[in-house]
Amino acid sequence: MKVSKFLQNHLFTVIAGSLIGNDDFEDGDSSVVSGSAVNKRDQRKLTIQIEVWLKDRFRKAFEALKKTFEEADKALHHEQLTGTLPRASFRACLSTYGLQLSNDEQLEMFLARCGL
């Protein structure tokens, strides 16, 4: 998929503003940095910072999701981790993070999409 130059610059600006001004991606001040105001060396440095920031966010999100699944597993299996959950409990854990799968068919499609 091709991304327009405008979109690339806008995304870069929003993420860069976030890194420079705030910890939260959504609260980043996109006016802090403009794509054209950053020279190539600074842009590369900022790109590396963005990659590190994104990896950290994904790691933290994974840890939170894993904890949610483990807590549900323990609650169902008398404080033992079995690594299994009924479909309804699995969907409930995902809904905690905004992924609403209302039935088993949607769950199957989601799992297939994830290669599971």
N, C-alpha and C positions, 0 to 999 in steps of 0.2 A: 504494500500500500504506500502510495506517495503522499507525503505531507507537504503542504505548501510552505514556502519560505516564511510567509507571514506567521503561520501557525508555529513553525519551529522557533522563530524569534520570540513569539509571545510566550510559548511554553518555557523557553530558556529564561525569559525575563521574570516570569512568575516564580520559577524554581529558584533562580538566583536571588530574587528579592526575599524569598523565604529563608534561604540560607544565611543571607547577610543580616536580615532584620529580625527573624523569629525562628522558634523551634518548630512550629506547626506549619505544615504545608499550606493548609487552607487560609491561614492568617497572613501569609506573606504579602509584603507591600511591593507590588509589581512596579511601582514607580522608582524604586531604589536603584535599579540597574536596567539599562536598556541594551538590547542585543548589539546595537551599532556602537555603543559607547565603550564597549569592552574590547581591548586589543586581543590579538590571537593568543598570546602567551597567557594572559589573564583568563581568557575564555577557556583555554585548555585546563588551567588550574581549577577553575570553577566547575568545569565538567567533571573532573576527578572528584571534587568535593560533593557534587550532586550524586555521583555513583555511590560513594561511601555512605552518604546520607540515606539514599534509597535502600541500600543493602541493610543498613541498621534498622530502618522502619519495617522492612519485610521480616527481619529476624525477630523483632519485638512482636510483630503481629502474629507470627507463627507461634512464638512462645505462649502468647495469650490464648490462641486458639487451641493449642495442645493442652494447656492447663484446663480449659473449659471441657474438652473431651475427657480428660482424665478424671475430673471431678464428677462428671456424669457417670462414668464407668464405675467409680468407687461407690457412688450413691446407689447404683443398681445392683452391685455385686458385693455388698457387705464389706466395703473398704478394701477390696482386692482389685488390682488392675488386671483385667482380662484382655483388653484390647478390642473388645466388642461392645456394640451398642445396638439396641433395636432401632429400626428405621425412624420411628417417631422421635426418639431421643437424639439421634444423629441430626435430623432436620431441626430440632429445637436448638441444638448447639449452634448450627449454622445461622439460624434466625437471630441469635444473639448479636451476630456481626452484620446483620442487614441482608442476609441471603435467605429470602423467603421461598421455600419449596413446599407447596401446599399439599402435594400428594406423592405417592411412590413413583408415578410416571415421571414427574419433574425431577425427582431424585435420581432415577435411572439415567435420564438424559444428562444431568449434571455429572454423574460418575463416569458415564461414557465419554463425555467431553474432556474429563480429566485423565482418561485412559485407565480407569479403574473398573 
